[in-house]
């Protein structure tokens, strides 16, 4: 007879202490700790392109841009995660005393991979929607030219814009920024 042990349930404090010593990043989902998937060269190219394209414009507007190593706390669902890109409209609001964890993004980007696609479009989007500050959620596919932009209408309504032509432009209303798909996908694959 095999006895199964119940998985350990961690507190946020325990998770944050473990994460300080960890070599890889982990998500915290209501007491469960999950290792995050590693990135590909396409993933890295997309994150770099977004950084180069967005950060200078956002800085001039007094907005903040953070990529993949800044943690997000989502209190309503008891989740810590690392979005690929976060944009803040002003100064960061930190979780407790930490300067590694913020709570107030207005835009989140996730780069889709085969292993994260369903999670990013489903459960993770549900987590993100619980953030009152979040106005736009952008999913960038790393395998083909395809970007999905969700824009909040109110607490229960989000509009979806699907961009699949290289001539199209993402228009982020909440931060008054536009970025063209050819620029996002530059160096990722042949156009």
C-alpha positions, 0 to 999 in steps of 0.5 A: 500500500502506498501512502500519499502525502498531502503537498505542503501548503506554504505561506507567502512569507515562506515562499518569499524566503525560499525565493530569495535563495532559489536559482530559478523563479517560482510562482506561488498560487494559493499556498502551492509553489510551482517552478516557472518554465525557462525561456527560448531565444525567441522569447528572449528576443521578444522581451528585448524588443518590447523593452527597447521599443516601450521603455524610452517612450514610457520613461518620457511619460513618467511611467514605469516598465519592468520585465520578467524578474519583477514579481507581481502580488495579486492579493484577491487570489493569493498569487505571486507571479512574474509577468514577462512585462509590466507597465505602471502608470506611475510609481510602484506600489510595493508588497509590504517592505519588498522592492522586488514585488509590485501590486499595481500594473496597468498593462501586462504582456505575456509571451506565449509558448506551447507549454504556457499558452493555455495557462496564460490565456486561461487561469493566469488571465483570470488571476490578472483580471482581479487586479483593479489597476489592470487595464490591458493584457497583451499576449504575444505568440512566439511561434507566429505573428499573432498578438491578442490585446485584451482591454478592460471596459469594466470589471466584467467586460474585456474587449479582445483585439487580434492582430495577425498582420505585420502591418498592424499596430498595438494601441495601448490606450491606458498608457498612450503608446503604440507599437508596430508588430514588425518592430516587436517581431524584429529578429524573431523569424523571417517576415 
